[in-house]
């Protein structure tokens, strides 16, 4: 298997080329009140054109920005609005040939599922709907459930769509973990976040971590799927005004770190999910 250091070196060299552009594009969100803000959930794709069409034509998102590097990385950012919450689609010259989890790795909320379901049905594209399903993070366990749907993009990345009645947005990143408690303890120690709603069933154990005004991170331990090989590319981007403290705590625990230019570093959680930490100026 390709070494974490070797794989991420190419990615981060590409990112550093456009670091100034990246910083400028996020100036509208620089004044974060919480120390850590989750802004992007990420996963790899095979084909940019096919994938962006899926998110635009079927889910109703828009490509709001795109990063391209000479090394072969193309990353469109998909969102419903320019609110700082987005999905990053990572296409490399060489697609990683790993099995994707059957479970959703990103959570999107929409006012209504009706139009989305209709578009999927008209396109003869698979969509699985649930009425009154329990979905952590939205008070579903107390409210008796919400209407949800699960879809998989052309590269096999699962997206959970939740009907809330409010505005559409990318609500959270879901990390597939091998041990929910171990992963939760790690995030609490490293980021000092507060665990929120937890749902435990016969098929999964999930807890939602509150990162303030940004997206949440859900830690999802499946009981019906064996541990799968993890991507060597970032699964989530966390912008932090306390990146130095985060880095120090990770080093104290012996976490493997890859630093690039003093602006970004990558690290793995206990399950092997790659976290991208971006240094954010203090307001």
PAZAPA-4460 file (N, C-alpha, C; in steps of 0.05 Angstrom, whole numbers, plus 32768, in hexadecimal, padded with zeros to 4 digits):
% residues 283
    n_x    n_y    n_z   ca_x   ca_y   ca_z    c_x    c_y    c_z   seq   type   mol
   8011   7FE8   8000   8000   8000   8000   8012   8019   8000     1      X     A
   8009   802D   7FF2   8019   8046   7FF0   801B   8053   800B     2      X     A
   8034   805C   8012   8039   8069   802B   802A   8083   802E     3      X     A
   8020   8089   8046   8011   80A2   804C   8022   80BA   8044     4      X     A
   803C   80BA   804B   804D   80D1   8046   8050   80D5   8028     5      X     A
   8056   80C0   8019   805A   80C2   7FFD   8041   80CC   7FEE     6      X     A
   802A   80C1   7FF6   8011   80C8   7FE9   8009   80E5   7FEE     7      X     A
   800C   80ED   8007   8003   8109   800E   8017   811E   8004     8      X     A
   8030   8116   7FFF   8043   812A   7FF6   803A   8136   7FDC     9      X     A
   8031   8125   7FC9   8028   8130   7FAF   8010   8141   7FB2    10      X     A
   7FFD   8139   7FC3   7FE5   8148   7FC7   7FEB   8163   7FD3    11      X     A
   7FFB   8164   7FE7   8000   817D   7FF5   8012   8190   7FE6    12      X     A
   8025   8185   7FD6   8034   8196   7FC4   8021   81A5   7FB2    13      X     A
   800D   8197   7FA8   7FF9   81A4   7F96   7FE9   81B9   7FA5    14      X     A
   7FE2   81B3   7FBE   7FD2   81C6   7FCD   7FE2   81E0   7FD3    15      X     A
   7FFC   81DC   7FD9   800C   81F3   7FE0   8010   8206   7FC8    16      X     A
   800F   81FC   7FB0   8011   820D   7F98   7FFC   8222   7F98    17      X     A
   7FE4   821B   7FA1   7FCE   822E   7FA0   7FC6   8237   7FBC    18      X     A
   7FD9   8237   7FCF   7FD2   823E   7FEA   7FC7   825A   7FED    19      X     A
   7FD3   826D   7FDE   7FCA   8289   7FDF   7FAE   828B   7FD4    20      X     A
   7FA8   827C   7FBF   7F8D   827C   7FB3   7F79   8270   7FC7    21      X     A
   7F81   825A   7FD4   7F6F   824D   7FE7   7F68   8260   7FFE    22      X     A
   7F7D   826E   8008   7F79   8281   801E   7F66   8297   8017    23      X     A
   7F6A   82A2   7FFF   7F59   82B8   7FF6   7F3D   82B0   7FF2    24      X     A
   7F39   8297   7FE9   7F1D   828E   7FE3   7F0D   828A   7FFD    25      X     A
   7F1C   8288   8014   7F0E   8282   802D   7F0E   829A   8040    26      X     A
   7F15   82B2   8036   7F17   82C9   8048   7EFB   82D0   8053    27      X     A
   7EE6   82C9   8045   7ECB   82CF   804E   7EC4   82BF   8067    28      X     A
   7ED4   82A9   806C   7ECD   8298   8083   7EE3   8299   8098    29      X     A
   7EF5   82AD   8096   7F0C   82AE   80A8   7F04   82B4   80C5    30      X     A
   7EEE   82C2   80C9   7EE6   82CB   80E4   7ED6   82B5   80F2    31      X     A
   7EE3   829E   80F7   7ED4   8289   8104   7ED5   828D   8122    32      X     A
   7EBF   8288   8130   7EBD   828C   814D   7EC7   8274   815C    33      X     A
   7EC4   825C   8151   7ECE   8244   815D   7EEB   823F   8154    34      X     A
   7EFB   8232   8165   7F17   822D   815D   7F1A   821A   8146    35      X     A
   7F07   8207   8142   7F09   81F4   812C   7EEF   81F4   811D    36      X     A
   7EF1   81F7   8102   7ED9   81F7   80F2   7EDD   81E3   80DB    37      X     A
   7EC9   81D2   80D7   7ECA   81BE   80C1   7EBD   81CB   80A9    38      X     A
   7ECC   81CD   8093   7EC1   81DA   807B   7EBE   81C8   8063    39      X     A
   7ECD   81B2   8062   7ECC   81A2   804A   7ECD   8184   8051    40      X     A
   7EBB   8175   8046   7EBC   8158   8047   7EC7   814F   802B    41      X     A
   7EDA   813C   802B   7EE8   8136   8012   7EE8   8117   800D    42      X     A
   7EE9   8110   7FF3   7EEE   80F5   7FEC   7EF7   80F4   7FCF    43      X     A
   7F03   80DD   7FC7   7F0E   80DB   7FAC   7EF8   80D3   7F98    44      X     A
   7EFC   80DB   7F7F   7EEA   80D5   7F6A   7EFB   80CB   7F52    45      X     A
   7EED   80BE   7F3F   7EFB   80B5   7F26   7EFA   80C9   7F10    46      X     A
   7EE3   80D7   7F0D   7EDF   80E8   7EF6   7ED1   8102   7EFE    47      X     A
   7EDF   8119   7EFA   7ED4   8133   7F03   7EB9   8139   7EF5    48      X     A
   7EB8   8136   7EDB   7EA0   813C   7ECC   7E88   812C   7ED5    49      X     A
   7E8C   8112   7ED7   7E76   8101   7EDF   7E6D   8107   7EFC    50      X     A
   7E80   810D   7F0D   7E7A   8112   7F29   7E6C   812D   7F2D    51      X     A
   7E76   8142   7F21   7E6A   815C   7F24   7E4D   815C   7F18    52      X     A
   7E49   814D   7F02   7E2E   814B   7EF7   7E1B   813E   7F0B    53      X     A
   7E25   8129   7F19   7E15   811C   7F2D   7E0C   812F   7F43    54      X     A
   7E1E   813E   7F4E   7E18   8150   7F64   7E07   8168   7F5A    55      X     A
   7E0B   8171   7F42   7DFC   8188   7F38   7DE0   817F   7F2E    56      X     A
   7DDF   816B   7F1D   7DC6   8164   7F10   7DB3   8155   7F22    57      X     A
   7DBE   8144   7F33   7DAC   8133   7F44   7DA8   813E   7F60    58      X     A
   7DBD   8147   7F6D   7DBA   8151   7F88   7DB3   816F   7F89    59      X     A
   7DBB   817E   7F74   7DB5   819A   7F73   7DCA   81AD   7F7D    60      X     A
   7DE2   81A3   7F7F   7DF8   81B4   7F89   7E05   81C3   7F72    61      X     A
   7E18   81D5   7F78   7E26   81E5   7F64   7E44   81E3   7F6A    62      X     A
   7E53   81E3   7F54   7E70   81E4   7F57   7E77   8201   7F5D    63      X     A
   7E80   8207   7F75   7E85   8223   7F7D   7EA3   822B   7F7A    64      X     A
   7EB4   8217   7F77   7ED0   821D   7F74   7EDE   8203   7F6A    65      X     A
   7EF6   8206   7F60   7F05   81EF   7F57   7F23   81F4   7F5A    66      X     A
   7F31   81E0   7F64   7F4E   81E1   7F67   7F5B   81CD   7F53    67      X     A
   7F6E   81D6   7F44   7F7C   81C4   7F31   7F9A   81C8   7F35    68      X     A
   7FA9   81B2   7F34   7FC6   81B4   7F37   7FD4   81A5   7F20    69      X     A
   7FED   81AE   7F1B   7FFC   81A1   7F05   8001   8184   7F0B    70      X     A
   8001   817C   7F24   8006   8160   7F2B   7FF0   814D   7F23    71      X     A
   7FD9   8158   7F1B   7FC3   8147   7F12   7FAB   8148   7F25    72      X     A
   7FAC   8156   7F3A   7F95   8158   7F4C   7F81   816D   7F42    73      X     A
   7F68   8164   7F40   7F52   8176   7F3A   7F3D   8173   7F50    74      X     A
   7F36   8189   7F5D   7F23   8187   7F73   7F0D   819C   7F70    75      X     A
   7EF6   8194   7F65   7EDE   81A6   7F65   7ED2   81A7   7F81    76      X     A
   7EC8   81BE   7F89   7EBB   81C1   7FA3   7E9D   81C5   7F9D    77      X     A
   7E8D   81B2   7FA8   7E70   81B2   7FA3   7E62   81BD   7FBC    78      X     A
   7E4E   81CE   7FB8   7E3F   81D9   7FCE   7E24   81E3   7FC4    79      X     A
   7E12   81E9   7FD7   7DF8   81F5   7FD0   7DFA   8213   7FD0    80      X     A
   7E0C   821F   7FDF   7E10   823B   7FE1   7E2D   8241   7FEA    81      X     A
   7E35   8259   7FE9   7E50   8260   7FF1   7E50   8266   800F    82      X     A
   7E48   8251   801F   7E47   8254   803C   7E5F   8247   804A    83      X     A
   7E73   823F   803B   7E8A   8233   8047   7E88   8216   804C    84      X     A
   7E72   8209   8046   7E6E   81ED   804A   7E6C   81DF   802F    85      X     A
   7E7E   81CC   802A   7E80   81C1   800F   7E8B   81A5   800F    86      X     A
   7E89   8199   7FF8   7E94   817E   7FF2   7EAB   8182   7FDF    87      X     A
   7EC2   8177   7FE5   7ED9   8178   7FD3   7EDD   815D   7FC5    88      X     A
   7EDC   815E   7FAB   7EDF   8145   7F9B   7EFB   8143   7F91    89      X     A
   7F0A   812F   7F9B   7F26   812D   7F95   7F2B   8119   7F7D    90      X     A
   7F33   8124   7F66   7F3A   8113   7F50   7F58   8116   7F4B    91      X     A
   7F66   80FE   7F4B   7F82   80FD   7F45   7F86   80EF   7F2B    92      X     A
   7F9E   80F2   7F1F   7FA4   80E4   7F06   7FA0   80C6   7F09    93      X     A
   7FA8   80BC   7F21   7FA5   809F   7F27   7F90   809C   7F3D    94      X     A
   7F7A   808F   7F36   7F64   808C   7F49   7F6B   8076   7F5D    95      X     A
   7F66   807B   7F76   7F6C   8066   7F8A   7F58   8050   7F88    96      X     A
   7F61   8038   7F86   7F50   8021   7F81   7F4A   8013   7F9C    97      X     A
   7F39   8020   7FAC   7F31   8014   7FC5   7F13   8012   7FC7    98      X     A
   7F0A   7FFF   7FD7   7EED   7FFB   7FDA   7EE1   8011   7FEB    99      X     A
   7ECC   801D   7FE2   7EBF   8033   7FF1   7EAA   8027   8004   100      X     A
   7EA7   8034   801B   7E93   802B   802E   7E77   802E   8022   101      X     A
   7E66   801C   8029   7E4A   801D   8021   7E3B   8034   8030   102      X     A
   7E47   803D   8046   7E3A   8051   8057   7E41   806D   804D   103      X     A
   7E2F   8080   8053   7E33   809B   804A   7E4B   80A8   8058   104      X     A
   7E5B   80B7   8049   7E73   80C4   8053   7E6F   80E3   8054   105      X     A
   7E58   80EC   804C   7E52   8109   804E   7E34   810C   8053   106      X     A
   7E2D   8120   8062   7E11   8125   8068   7E08   8140   805D   107      X     A
   7DF2   813F   804D   7DE7   8157   8041   7DCB   815B   804A   108      X     A
   7DC3   8173   8051   7DA8   8179   8058   7D9A   8189   8043   109      X     A
   7D81   8184   803E   7D71   8191   8029   7D55   8198   8034   110      X     A
   7D48   81AC   8029   7D2D   81B3   8032   7D19   819C   802E   111      X     A
   7D1B   818F   8016   7D09   817A   800F   7D18   8166   7FFE   112      X     A
   7D11   814C   8001   7D1D   8137   7FF0   7D0D   8132   7FD7   113      X     A
   7CF5   813D   7FD4   7CE3   8136   7FBE   7CF0   813A   7FA3   114      X     A
   7CFB   8152   7F9E   7D07   8158   7F83   7D20   8147   7F7E   115      X     A
   7D2F   8143   7F93   7D47   8132   7F90   7D40   8116   7F89   116      X     A
   7D2D   810B   7F97   7D24   80EF   7F91   7D19   80ED   7F75   117      X     A
   7D0A   8101   7F6C   7CFF   8101   7F51   7D16   8102   7F3C   118      X     A
   7D2A   8113   7F41   7D40   8114   7F2E   7D4F   80F9   7F2C   119      X     A
   7D54   80ED   7F43   7D62   80D3   7F43   7D51   80BE   7F34   120      X     A
   7D37   80BE   7F3A   7D25   80AA   7F2C   7D24   80AF   7F0E   121      X     A
   7D22   80C9   7F06   7D21   80CF   7EEA   7D3B   80C7   7EDC   122      X     A
   7D51   80C8   7EEA   7D6B   80C1   7EDE   7D71   80A3   7EE1   123      X     A
   7D5E   8095   7EEE   7D62   8078   7EF3   7D7C   8073   7F02   124      X     A
   7D81   8085   7F16   7D99   8083   7F26   7D90   8079   7F42   125      X     A
   7D9E   8066   7F4D   7D95   805A   7F67   7D95   806F   7F7E   126      X     A
   7D7F   806E   7F8D   7D7D   807E   7FA6   7D6C   806E   7FB9   127      X     A
   7D75   806D   7FD2   7D67   805E   7FE7   7D5B   8072   7FFB   128      X     A
   7D41   8071   7FFE   7D34   8085   8010   7D2A   8077   8029   129      X     A
   7D2A   8087   803F   7D20   807D   8059   7D0D   8092   8065   130      X     A
   7CF7   8089   806E   7CE3   809B   807B   7CE5   8096   8099   131      X     A
   7CE9   80AC   80A7   7CEB   80AA   80C4   7D04   809C   80CE   132      X     A
   7D1A   809E   80BE   7D33   8092   80C5   7D40   80A2   80DB   133      X     A
   7D51   8094   80EB   7D60   80A1   8100   7D7B   80AA   80F5   134      X     A
   7D81   80C3   80F8   7D9A   80CE   80ED   7DA6   80E0   8103   135      X     A
   7DBE   80D9   810C   7DCB   80E8   8122   7DD0   8104   811A   136      X     A
   7DCE   8117   812D   7DD5   8132   8128   7DBE   8145   8122   137      X     A
   7DA6   813A   811F   7D8F   814B   8118   7D77   8146   812B   138      X     A
   7D7D   813C   8143   7D68   8137   8156   7D55   8122   814D   139      X     A
   7D5D   8111   813A   7D4B   80FD   812F   7D42   80E9   8143   140      X     A
   7D53   80E2   8156   7D4C   80CE   816A   7D35   80D8   817B   141      X     A
   7D36   80F2   8182   7D20   80FD   8192   7D07   8103   8182   142      X     A
   7D0B   810B   8168   7CF5   8113   8158   7CE7   80FB   814A   143      X     A
   7CF2   80E4   814E   7CE6   80CC   8142   7CEF   80C6   8126   144      X     A
   7D04   80D4   811D   7D0F   80CE   8103   7D0A   80E5   80EF   145      X     A
   7D19   80E4   80D9   7D17   80F7   80C4   7D17   80E9   80A9   146      X     A
   7D0F   80F7   8094   7D11   80EB   8079   7D2D   80EE   806E   147      X     A
   7D38   80D7   8066   7D54   80D8   805C   7D56   80C7   8043   148      X     A
   7D6C   80CA   8035   7D72   80BA   801E   7D90   80B6   801C   149      X     A
   7D98   809F   8011   7DB5   8099   800D   7DB9   8095   7FF0   150      X     A
   7DCE   80A3   7FE5   7DD6   80A0   7FC9   7DF4   809C   7FC8   151      X     A
   7DFD   8091   7FB2   7E1A   808D   7FAE   7E22   809B   7F94   152      X     A
   7E37   80AB   7F95   7E3F   80B9   7F7D   7E4D   80A6   7F6A   153      X     A
   7E54   80AE   7F52   7E5F   809B   7F3E   7E78   808D   7F47   154      X     A
   7E86   8098   7F5B   7E9E   808B   7F66   7E99   807A   7F7F   155      X     A
   7E7F   8078   7F86   7E78   8067   7F9D   7E78   8075   7FB8   156      X     A
   7E7B   808F   7FB9   7E7A   809D   7FD2   7E5D   80A1   7FDB   157      X     A
   7E57   8099   7FF3   7E3C   809A   7FFD   7E35   80B6   8008   158      X     A
   7E1D   80C0   8001   7E14   80DA   800B   7DF9   80D6   8018   159      X     A
   7DF6   80DF   8031   7DDC   80DF   803F   7DCE   80F9   803B   160      X     A
   7DB6   80F8   8031   7DA6   8110   802D   7D90   8110   8043   161      X     A
   7D8E   8126   8051   7D7B   8128   8067   7D68   813F   8063   162      X     A
   7D4E   813A   8064   7D3A   814F   8060   7D35   815D   807B   163      X     A
   7D3B   8177   807B   7D38   8186   8094   7D24   819D   8092   164      X     A
   7D1D   81A5   807A   7D0B   81BC   8077   7D1A   81D6   8076   165      X     A
   7D34   81D6   807D   7D44   81EF   807D   7D53   81F1   8063   166      X     A
   7D66   8203   8061   7D75   8207   8049   7D88   81F0   8044   167      X     A
   7D8E   81EB   802B   7DA0   81D6   8023   7DBD   81DE   802A   168      X     A
   7DCC   81CA   8035   7DE9   81CF   803A   7DF6   81B4   803F   169      X     A
   7E11   81B5   803E   7E20   819D   8045   7E23   819F   8063   170      X     A
   7E18   818B   8071   7E15   818D   808E   7E2D   8180   809D   171      X     A
   7E37   816B   8092   7E4C   815D   80A1   7E5C   8149   8092   172      X     A
   7E73   8143   809D   7E85   812E   8093   7E81   8115   80A5   173      X     A
   7E7E   80FF   8098   7E7B   80E6   80A8   7E95   80D5   80A4   174      X     A
   7EA3   80D0   80B9   7EBB   80BF   80B8   7EB4   80A3   80C1   175      X     A
   7EBB   8090   80B0   7EB7   8074   80B7   7ECD   806B   80C9   176      X     A
   7EC7   8062   80E1   7EDC   805B   80F4   7ED9   803E   80FD   177      X     A
   7EEF   8033   8107   7EEF   8017   8110   7EE6   8015   812D   178      X     A
   7EE9   802A   813C   7EE2   802A   8159   7ED7   8045   8160   179      X     A
   7EBD   8047   8163   7EB1   8061   8168   7EBC   806F   8181   180      X     A
   7EBE   8060   8197   7EC8   806C   81B0   7EE5   8076   81AD   181      X     A
   7EF6   8065   81A1   7F12   806D   819D   7F14   8086   818C   182      X     A
   7F04   8088   8177   7F04   809F   8165   7EF9   80B8   8174   183      X     A
   7EE4   80B4   8182   7ED8   80CA   8191   7EEB   80D6   81A6   184      X     A
   7EF8   80C4   81B5   7F0B   80CD   81C9   7F22   80DD   81BC   185      X     A
   7F2B   80D4   81A5   7F41   80E1   8196   7F39   80FE   818F   186      X     A
   7F21   8101   8183   7F18   811C   817A   7F14   812E   8192   187      X     A
   7F09   8123   81A8   7F05   8133   81C0   7F20   813D   81CB   188      X     A
   7F33   812B   81CD   7F4E   8132   81D7   7F5C   8146   81C5   189      X     A
   7F5B   8142   81AB   7F6B   8152   8199   7F5D   816D   8193   190      X     A
   7F43   816D   818F   7F35   8185   8187   7F24   8192   819D   191      X     A
   7F21   8184   81B4   7F11   818E   81CA   7EF4   8194   81C1   192      X     A
   7EE9   8182   81B1   7ECE   8185   81A7   7EBB   8176   81B9   193      X     A
   7EA1   817D   81B7   7E8D   8171   81C8   7E7D   815C   81B8   194      X     A
   7E7C   8143   81C2   7E6B   812F   81B4   7E4E   8137   81B7   195      X     A
   7E3F   8133   81A2   7E23   8139   81A2   7E12   8120   81A2   196      X     A
   7DFE   8120   8191   7DEC   8109   818F   7DFA   80F0   8187   197      X     A
   7DF3   80DA   8195   7DFE   80C0   818E   7DE7   80AD   8189   198      X     A
   7DEA   809D   8174   7DD6   8088   816E   7DE5   806D   816B   199      X     A
   7DDA   805A   8178   7DE6   803F   8177   7DD0   802B   8170   200      X     A
   7DD5   801C   815A   7DC1   8008   8152   7DD0   7FEE   814E   201      X     A
   7DC2   7FDA   8143   7DCF   7FC0   813E   7DE2   7FC1   8127   202      X     A
   7DE1   7FD6   8116   7DF2   7FD7   80FF   7E07   7FEE   8100   203      X     A
   7E04   8001   8112   7E18   8016   8114   7E18   8023   812F   204      X     A
   7E2E   8031   8134   7E32   8042   814C   7E3D   805C   8143   205      X     A
   7E2E   8072   8147   7E35   808C   813C   7E33   80A2   8151   206      X     A
   7E46   80B5   8151   7E45   80CC   8162   7E4B   80E4   8151   207      X     A
   7E3E   80FB   8156   7E43   8114   8148   7E53   8127   8159   208      X     A
   7E68   8132   814E   7E79   8145   815C   7E73   8161   8153   209      X     A
   7E6F   8173   8166   7E67   818F   8160   7E80   81A0   815C   210      X     A
   7E83   81AA   8143   7E9A   81BC   813D   7E90   81D9   8139   211      X     A
   7E7B   81E1   8146   7E72   81FD   8145   7E62   8203   812C   212      X     A
   7E68   821A   811F   7E57   8223   8109   7E5D   8215   80EF   213      X     A
   7E72   8205   80EE   7E78   81F6   80D6   7E69   81DC   80D5   214      X     A
   7E72   81CA   80C5   7E66   81B0   80C3   7E6D   819F   80DC   215      X     A
   7E5D   818B   80E1   7E64   8178   80F6   7E74   8162   80EB   216      X     A
   7E81   8153   80FC   7E8E   813A   80F5   7E80   8123   8103   217      X     A
   7E76   8110   80F4   7E69   80F8   8100   7E7D   80E1   80FE   218      X     A
   7E80   80D3   8115   7E91   80BC   8116   7E7F   80A3   8115   219      X     A
   7E82   8093   8100   7E6F   807E   80FA   7E7D   8063   80FA   220      X     A
   7E76   8052   810D   7E82   8037   810E   7E6D   8023   8104   221      X     A
   7E71   8019   80EC   7E5D   8005   80E1   7E61   7FEA   80EE   222      X     A
   7E4B   7FDC   80F3   7E4B   7FC1   80FD   7E46   7FAC   80E8   223      X     A
   7E3F   7FB6   80D0   7E38   7FA4   80BA   7E4B   7FA5   80A3   224      X     A
   7E63   7FB0   80A8   7E77   7FB3   8092   7E93   7FB0   809F   225      X     A
   7EA4   7F9F   8093   7EBF   7F9B   809E   7ED0   7FB4   8099   226      X     A
   7EE5   7FB8   80A9   7EF6   7FCF   80A5   7F02   7FCF   8089   227      X     A
   7F01   7FE7   807C   7F0A   7FE9   8060   7F24   7FFA   805F   228      X     A
   7F33   7FF6   804A   7F4B   8006   8046   7F43   8023   8044   229      X     A
   7F53   8034   8052   7F4D   8051   8052   7F5C   805F   803B   230      X     A
   7F4F   8074   8032   7F5C   8086   801E   7F74   8093   802B   231      X     A
   7F89   8098   801C   7FA0   80A7   8025   7F9D   80C5   8020   232      X     A
   7F85   80CD   8018   7F7F   80E9   8013   7F6B   80F4   8028   233      X     A
   7F6A   810E   802C   7F5A   8119   8041   7F3C   8112   803F   234      X     A
   7F30   810D   8056   7F13   8108   8057   7F04   8120   8061   235      X     A
   7F12   8133   806E   7F05   814A   8079   7F1A   8160   807C   236      X     A
   7F11   8179   8079   7F23   8190   807D   7F19   81A0   8095   237      X     A
   7F2A   81A4   80A9   7F23   81B2   80C1   7F35   81CB   80C3   238      X     A
   7F28   81E3   80C4   7F36   81FC   80C6   7F38   8203   80E4   239      X     A
   7F51   8209   80ED   7F55   820C   810A   7F65   8225   8110   240      X     A
   7F5C   8235   8124   7F6C   824B   812E   7F7E   8241   8145   241      X     A
   7F7C   8228   814C   7F8D   821C   8160   7F9C   8204   8155   242      X     A
   7FA5   8207   813C   7FB3   81F1   812E   7FCD   81E9   813C   243      X     A
   7FDB   81FD   8148   7FF4   81F6   8157   7FEE   81E4   816E   244      X     A
   7FD9   81E9   817D   7FD1   81D9   8193   7FC9   81BD   818A   245      X     A
   7FBA   81BC   8174   7FB1   81A2   8169   7FC9   8192   8161   246      X     A
   7FDC   819F   8153   7FF4   8191   814A   8004   8187   8162   247      X     A
   8007   8196   8177   8016   818E   818F   8009   8176   819C   248      X     A
   7FEE   8176   819E   7FE1   8160   81AB   7FE4   8146   819A   249      X     A
   7FE2   8149   8180   7FE5   8132   816E   8001   8126   8170   250      X     A
   8015   8138   8170   8031   812E   8173   8035   8120   818D   251      X     A
   8029   812A   81A3   802C   811E   81BD   8020   8102   81BD   252      X     A
   800D   80FD   81AC   8001   80E2   81AB   800E   80D0   8196   253      X     A
   8023   80DB   8188   8031   80CB   8174   8022   80C9   815A   254      X     A
   8010   80DB   8154   8001   80DB   813B   8014   80E3   8124   255      X     A
   8014   80D4   810E   8024   80DB   80F7   801A   80F4   80EA   256      X     A
   802C   8107   80E7   8025   8122   80DC   8034   8127   80C2   257      X     A
   8026   8134   80B0   8033   813E   8098   802E   815C   8096   258      X     A
   8043   816C   809A   803F   8189   8099   8048   8194   807E   259      X     A
   803A   81A9   8075   8040   81B5   805B   803E   81D3   805C   260      X     A
   8055   81E0   805A   8056   81FD   8058   804D   820C   8071   261      X     A
   8049   81FF   8087   8040   820C   809F   8023   8215   809E   262      X     A
   8014   820D   8089   7FF8   8215   8086   7FE5   81FD   808A   263      X     A
   7FEE   81E6   8081   7FDD   81CE   8081   7FEC   81B7   808C   264      X     A
   7FDF   81A6   809C   7FEB   818C   80A2   7FD6   8177   80A2   265      X     A
   7FDF   815F   809C   7FCE   8147   809A   7FD4   8134   80B1   266      X     A
   7FC0   8127   80BB   7FC3   8113   80D0   7FAD   80FE   80CD   267      X     A
   7FB2   80E7   80D9   7F9E   80D2   80D8   7F91   80CE   80F3   268      X     A
   7F76   80CA   80F3   7F69   80C3   810C   7F6F   80A6   8112   269      X     A
   7F66   809B   8129   7F6D   807F   8130   7F63   806A   811C   270      X     A
   7F4F   8071   810B   7F45   805E   80F8   7F53   8061   80DD   271      X     A
   7F64   8075   80DA   7F72   8079   80C1   7F66   808E   80AE   272      X     A
   7F51   809C   80B7   7F46   80B1   80A7   7F59   80C9   80A7   273      X     A
   7F5F   80D4   808F   7F72   80EA   808D   7F64   8104   8093   274      X     A
   7F6E   8113   80A6   7F63   812E   80AD   7F75   8143   80A2   275      X     A
   7F6A   8157   8094   7F79   816E   808A   7F73   8185   809D   276      X     A
   7F88   818F   80AA   7F86   81A5   80BC   7F92   81BE   80AF   277      X     A
   7F82   81D3   80AC   7F8A   81EC   80A0   7F8D   8201   80B5   278      X     A
   7FA3   820E   80B6   7FA7   8224   80CA   7F96   823C   80C3   279      X     A
   7F87   8245   80D6   7F75   825C   80D2   7F7E   8273   80E3   280      X     A
   7F7E   828B   80D7   7F86   82A2   80E7   7F72   82A7   80FE   281      X     A
   7F7D   82B0   8114   7F6B   82B7   812B   7F5C   82D0   8125   282      X     A
   7F41   82D0   8129   7F31   82E8   8123   7F3C   8301   8132   283      X     A
***
